[in-house]
Amino acid sequence: MNIEIHEFQPEDFANVMTLVKICYGDAAPSPERWRWRHFEFDPQDSTMFVAKHDNKIVGLRPMALFDYFLDGQPLKGALFSAVMVHPSYRRLGIFSRLVKACMEEAWRRGAAFINTMPNDISYRGFIKLGWQDPGDRTLYVRPINLKALARQKVHPAWLGIPLGFMTQGFVSLISPNPGKYRLSIAAVPELSLEAADLSRRIGVRFDGLILHRTHTWLTWRYKASPWNHYVRLEALSSDGRLKGYAVTNMNTQWGITTGYVVDILGETAEARQALIEASVEHLREQGAQICAAVMSPPELMADFRTQGFFHIPQRISPKKFHTVYQPHPDYTATFDSVRSIDRWYQTLGDWDVI
């Protein structure tokens, strides 16, 4: 079977969306959302490779290059996302050929490494190809309004009322007291230019690997859109200096309204904890029943625990938050320092879904 692999061309877009619909079904993103995710970051640093058979696209692999810091030094890294292969063309080596094509392009564009956050199926494929696994990110959860959840989920309905009050009493017991912070926190229509400078200041000090949230990245990642309901919070010191930011989002699945702390970056533990507290309160006001966050660095995990979050053990987590990576052959020794996920600064913001 003659299957060709080549770089995406504008005339491929309609056929790409046909494949997306086949693979995702009713959950397929709209063409507008697909364009945002894979083409609007930076045309010079975004690309996609497709697999074609008889002029039909049967596989695809998007890729984008971002700025990172590794042990305080700037470098380029590539992020793979949304690989898919037509159901009738699986087990033909298309996955590995698409990965190889993107790897070669990433090296050509100057990437020092490639990383991705695969699902369970893709994860096995990357491991077979020799990619490295530093470990999974950790899911943290905090109940906010179990009373409403009990009334909604418990049957018969009359039992949900007393159960709701009991569970909400438990929430009150485990909720931390409001902190006394020397910061002012406010929602903003978009993150300021200073947020990118904050990211740089933190990046050059971070002992490990961290994505540099450049102004281009922040504008693209958290832009206002009909498919995301991001709220952006900034923490300012008394002299008006930006000390941190957080981004939240809401989602309802299986009848449960979940609020997410999608991303958070703070120069101090005080800034991070103040932002977590403000994020939880904002999500509560929006009607969230539980609050969730996914992360990797130990210091951030400690901040979330301080704010009443519980980590969900990997063995019972409803989803595995994998990370895999592959350094450029010239950088293999450089990446020895980040073989463990606790040396990576990752939040849901590094991921491409929420």
C-alpha positions in Angstrom: 0.0 0.0 0.0 1.5 3.3 -1.1 1.1 5.8 1.7 2.9 9.1 1.4 4.0 11.3 4.3 4.3 15.0 3.6 4.0 18.4 5.3 0.5 19.9 5.6 -0.6 22.2 2.8 -3.5 24.7 3.1 -5.5 22.7 0.5 -5.3 19.7 2.9 -7.5 21.4 5.5 -10.9 20.0 4.5 -9.6 16.5 4.3 -7.9 16.9 7.7 -11.2 17.9 9.2 -12.8 14.8 7.6 -10.3 12.6 9.4 -10.8 14.5 12.7 -14.5 13.8 12.5 -14.0 10.1 11.7 -11.6 9.7 14.7 -13.4 11.9 17.2 -17.0 11.5 16.2 -19.4 13.8 18.0 -16.5 15.0 20.2 -14.6 16.4 17.2 -13.5 20.0 17.6 -14.9 22.6 15.2 -12.7 23.8 12.3 -12.3 27.1 14.1 -11.0 25.5 17.2 -8.7 23.2 15.2 -7.2 26.2 13.4 -6.6 28.0 16.7 -4.9 25.0 18.3 -2.7 24.0 15.4 -2.1 27.0 13.2 -2.6 30.3 15.1 0.3 30.1 17.6 3.1 31.1 15.2 3.0 30.0 11.5 6.8 29.8 11.6 6.8 27.5 14.6 3.7 25.4 13.8 3.4 22.6 11.3 1.7 19.3 10.7 2.6 16.2 8.8 -0.1 14.1 7.1 -0.3 10.6 5.7 -2.1 10.2 2.3 -3.4 7.2 0.4 -5.2 7.8 -2.9 -5.4 11.5 -2.1 -7.2 10.8 1.1 -5.6 11.9 4.4 -5.5 8.8 6.6 -3.2 10.1 9.4 -1.8 13.3 10.9 0.6 14.6 13.5 0.7 18.3 14.4 3.8 19.9 16.0 4.7 23.3 17.4 8.0 24.7 18.7 8.1 26.6 22.0 10.6 28.3 24.2 11.8 26.5 27.3 14.4 26.9 30.1 16.5 23.9 31.1 18.4 24.5 34.4 18.1 28.2 33.7 19.3 28.1 30.1 17.0 29.0 27.2 16.4 26.4 24.4 13.8 25.4 21.9 11.5 22.4 22.3 8.9 20.8 20.1 5.5 19.7 21.4 3.6 16.9 19.5 -0.2 16.8 19.8 -3.3 15.2 18.5 -1.9 12.2 16.5 -4.6 10.3 14.7 -4.8 7.5 12.2 -7.9 6.4 10.2 -9.3 3.2 11.8 -9.0 1.3 8.5 -5.3 2.2 8.2 -4.0 1.3 11.7 -1.2 -1.2 12.3 0.5 -0.2 9.1 3.3 1.8 10.6 1.7 5.2 9.9 2.1 6.3 13.6 5.8 5.7 13.6 6.3 7.3 10.2 4.5 10.5 11.2 6.6 10.6 14.4 9.8 10.2 12.5 8.8 12.9 9.9 8.0 15.4 12.7 11.2 14.5 14.6 13.3 15.2 11.6 11.6 18.5 11.0 11.9 19.4 14.7 15.7 18.8 14.6 15.9 20.8 11.3 14.2 23.7 13.1 16.6 23.7 16.0 14.7 21.9 18.7 16.8 20.5 21.5 14.1 18.0 22.5 10.5 16.9 21.7 7.8 16.2 24.3 4.2 15.2 24.3 1.4 14.2 26.7 -0.1 11.1 25.1 -3.1 9.1 26.0 -2.7 5.5 27.0 -2.8 4.1 23.5 -0.3 6.6 22.0 1.9 6.2 25.2 2.6 2.6 24.3 3.5 3.6 20.8 6.0 6.2 22.0 7.6 3.8 24.5 8.0 1.2 21.7 9.8 3.8 19.7 12.3 4.4 22.5 11.0 7.6 24.0 11.7 8.4 27.6 9.1 8.4 30.4 9.9 10.7 33.4 6.7 9.7 35.2 3.1 10.9 35.2 1.9 14.3 36.4 -0.3 14.2 39.5 -4.0 15.0 39.8 -5.1 17.1 42.7 -8.7 17.6 43.7 -10.6 19.7 46.2 -14.3 19.4 46.9 -16.2 22.7 46.8 -19.9 22.1 46.9 -20.7 18.5 47.7 -24.2 19.5 48.9 -25.3 20.4 45.4 -23.6 17.3 44.0 -25.3 15.0 46.5 -28.7 16.5 45.7 -28.1 16.0 42.0 -26.6 12.5 42.1 -28.2 10.7 45.1 -31.4 8.8 44.6 -34.0 8.8 46.0 -33.8 12.6 46.0 -35.0 13.0 49.6 -31.8 11.2 50.7 -29.6 13.7 48.9 -30.7 16.6 51.1 -29.3 15.3 54.5 -26.4 13.6 52.8 -25.6 16.9 51.1 -25.5 18.8 54.3 -23.3 16.1 55.9 -20.8 16.1 53.0 -20.7 19.9 52.9 -19.9 19.9 56.6 -16.9 17.7 55.8 -15.9 20.2 53.1 -16.0 23.0 55.7 -13.8 21.0 58.1 -11.1 20.3 55.5 -11.2 23.8 53.9 -8.2 26.0 55.0 -8.9 29.3 56.6 -8.5 32.3 54.2 -4.9 33.5 54.1 -3.6 37.0 54.9 -1.6 37.9 51.8 0.2 41.1 51.0 -1.1 41.0 47.5 -4.1 42.2 45.5 -5.7 39.7 43.0 -8.0 40.7 40.2 -9.4 39.1 37.1 -8.0 40.7 33.9 -9.3 40.5 30.3 -5.9 39.3 29.1 -2.6 38.6 30.8 -0.2 41.6 30.8 3.1 41.9 29.0 4.7 41.6 32.4 3.5 38.0 32.7 6.1 37.0 30.1 8.8 38.8 32.1 7.6 37.0 35.2 8.0 33.7 33.3 11.5 34.6 32.3 12.5 35.5 35.8 11.1 32.2 37.1 12.6 30.3 34.2 16.2 31.3 34.7 15.9 30.3 38.4 14.0 27.0 37.9 16.0 23.9 38.7 14.7 21.7 35.8 12.7 22.1 32.7 10.0 24.8 32.3 8.0 26.2 29.4 8.7 29.9 28.9 5.3 31.5 28.8 6.2 34.2 26.2 3.7 36.9 25.5 2.9 35.2 22.1 2.3 32.0 23.9 0.1 33.5 26.6 -2.0 35.5 24.1 -2.5 32.4 22.0 -3.0 29.9 24.7 -5.5 31.8 26.8 -7.2 34.0 24.2 -10.9 34.6 24.7 -12.9 32.1 22.6 -16.4 30.5 22.3 -15.0 27.1 23.2 -13.1 28.0 26.4 -14.2 30.1 29.3 -10.8 31.2 30.7 -10.6 33.5 33.6 -7.2 35.1 34.1 -6.1 36.2 37.5 -3.1 38.4 38.3 -1.5 38.9 41.7 0.1 42.3 42.3 2.4 43.5 45.1 1.7 46.8 47.0 4.0 48.6 44.5 2.0 47.2 41.5 4.6 44.6 40.5 3.2 41.4 39.0 4.0 38.5 41.3 2.0 35.7 39.7 -0.9 34.7 37.5 -3.5 31.9 37.4 -5.9 30.7 34.7 -9.1 28.8 35.4 -11.7 27.1 33.3 -15.0 25.2 33.8 -16.2 21.9 32.4 -19.2 19.7 33.0 -18.8 15.9 32.4 -20.9 13.0 33.7 -23.2 15.7 35.3 -20.4 17.0 37.5 -19.3 20.6 37.2 -15.6 20.8 37.6 -13.5 23.9 37.9 -9.9 23.7 36.8 -6.8 25.6 37.8 -5.4 25.3 34.3 -2.2 27.2 34.8 -0.4 29.0 37.6 2.9 30.7 37.9 4.1 32.6 41.0 7.3 34.1 42.0 6.8 33.1 45.7 4.8 30.5 47.6 2.7 33.4 48.9 1.8 34.4 45.4 0.9 30.9 44.3 -1.2 30.1 47.4 -3.0 33.4 47.2 -3.8 32.7 43.5 -5.0 29.2 44.3 -7.3 30.5 47.0 -8.7 33.2 44.7 -9.1 30.6 41.9 -11.1 28.3 44.1 -13.3 31.1 45.3 -14.0 32.3 41.8 -14.8 28.7 40.6 -17.1 28.3 43.6 -19.0 31.4 42.6 -19.3 30.1 39.0 -21.0 26.9 40.4 -18.1 24.4 40.4 -18.8 21.4 42.6 -15.2 20.2 42.7 -11.9 21.9 41.7 -9.0 20.0 40.0 -5.5 20.7 38.9 -2.7 18.6 37.3 0.9 19.3 38.0 4.4 17.9 38.4 6.8 20.1 40.5 6.9 19.3 44.3 6.8 22.9 45.4 3.6 23.5 43.5 2.1 20.3 44.9 2.9 21.6 48.4 1.1 24.9 47.6 -2.1 23.0 46.5 -2.0 20.8 49.6 -1.8 23.9 51.7 -5.0 25.1 50.0 -7.0 21.9 50.9 -6.3 19.8 47.7 -5.8 16.1 47.9 -3.7 14.2 45.5 -5.3 11.2 43.7 -2.9 8.2 43.6 -1.9 7.1 40.2 -3.4 3.7 40.6 -6.9 5.0 41.1 -6.7 8.2 39.0 -9.5 8.3 36.4 -6.9 9.4 33.8 -3.2 8.8 33.5 -1.4 12.1 32.8 1.6 10.8 30.8 4.6 12.7 29.6 7.2 11.3 27.2 10.1 13.0 25.6 13.1 12.5 23.3 16.2 14.7 23.4 18.1 15.6 20.2 21.2 13.2 20.0 23.5 16.2 20.7 21.6 17.0 23.9 21.2 13.6 25.4 23.6 14.2 28.3 22.0 17.7 28.9 18.7 16.1 29.6 20.0 13.6 32.2 19.0 16.1 34.9 15.3 15.9 34.1 14.8 12.1 34.0 12.2 12.5 36.8 8.9 14.3 36.3 9.5 16.3 39.5 12.1 18.2 37.6 9.5 19.4 35.1 7.2 22.3 35.7 4.0 21.2 34.0 0.4 22.2 34.5 -2.7 21.7 32.4 -1.5 24.8 30.6 1.2 22.8 29.0 -1.4 20.4 27.7 -3.5 21.0 24.6 -7.0 20.1 25.7 -8.4 22.1 28.5 
